[in-house]
Amino acid sequence: MKWERAAWRVIQVLTVLGGGVALARLDWVRVVPSAQYLATSLGRSWVLAMLAMLVGGAAAVPLALLRTYGGRGPRFLAAGVIELVRATPELMVIFWVYFTLPLLTGSGVSAWNAALAALAAIAAASLAEIIRGGLFSVPHGQHEAARALGLRPVAIFLRVVLPQALRNMLPALIAQLVALFKTTSLVSAIGVADFFRAVSVTNNAVYAPGALYTVLGAGYFVSCWAITQVVRRFDNRYQPAD
Amino acid sequence: MDWSVLWQYRAELAEGLGITLAISAAAILGATVLGVGIGCLAASPSYLLQRLTGSYTALLRNLPLLVKLFFLYFVVNLGPFTAAFAALVLHQSAPIADVTASGIRSVAAGQFDAGLALGLTRLRIFWLVILPQTFRVILPPMTTQYVAIVKNSAVVALIGVTDLTFQTQEINVQTFRGFEAATAATLLYALATALVIWTMARLQRGRVR
């Protein structure tokens, strides 16, 4: 309805104006000197999320393949690993890795490496399920048609099943990437100087909670929003296979 | 490894599990009420309502739970339990609203016209025809959301709520038995999520009303 569009415009304008006034009244003078420190730490959160996604993705492929195509034993093992990580709270996984890795390696593990390993494990477990879902979403007739054409099993997987599966996985991949970026805030609990910790540290030093929490929220919101927008572009280009 | 430490700290672990279960249960109820309410508004044909609910879910979806929790605790100055409850409810209400809205859209199409043809008012159609069917459709995705609440509740340890994760850390600090404590806590969390999944499966079979 027309009045509803007008009302939405009014709400938008009021939000922008009110938000602008509220922002201007915050204590920015104390925050400005820390701007570079905060920006660097936001970059560190991004690096952490991307590295975890890459390492986790690399680990997820064999996990998903074992759970989908493996024999009884490997399938059970892969399912066990995936479900164990997925049933554990993310914060717990991070503590787990931080406590346990030193026992395995016999020496100290830096907080950064523990954080990366934990986030990679979390990403691997979810990505394995996403990949498995993607593989299942390709109709079985595609396997049979490819075999009837005389393709070898590896070629069937790489050239017929995988490309179609990848398309269907894209929306779930976006959600996972955003979730992983939000999860990086938890590594502040073991002392990694990520964006969340940097903002807390700055607040302890200069005390400007209003301005700093605005920066904190904006940093995460814009990052997650950007991830969604970028991957959605892929989604529009590659329509899901029916 | 020394597993006796778990027996030694059994009272603390039981207390932590109790607090985790209590906060999770409260947050599940709160998030369901708020999320389903907003989902119902989001499914309405009104442009304004769609925009408002869309902004709400977009804002809450793109902020980490930890940011909400610390904001409510340190800036709004809520008590630790209130802040934990409110943060968990706000955080999960957004995906629950999305699940509800898509559930309503999936059943609504012909049902609304059928209800009108029978002479029911719009409100009665929504309440008597569409919502009951929606609940059946959204039970499986809601299970995922409830499990997420139980898992996310671990974060409240960071503002000093003495939940399972907090107790695990305490054991680690006092005895350096972090591995044993984390293993026990992981199993207890798995138990808690299994409880949620089992309850939802029973609901789905219609044995519990």
Interface residues (C-beta under 8 A of the other chain):
Chain A: M1 E4 R5 A7 W8 I11 L84 A87 T88 P89 E90 L91 M92 F95 W96 Y98 F99 T100 L103 V178 K182 T183 S185 L186 S188 A189 F196 S200 P209 G210 Y213 L216 G217 Y220 F221 C224 W225 T228
Chain B: S46 Y47 L48 R51 L52 A58 L59 R61 N62 L63 P64 L65 L66 V67 F70 F71 F74 V75 V150 K151 N152 S153 A154 V155 A157 L158 T165 T168 Q169 N172 G178 F179 A182 A185 T186 Y189 A190 T193
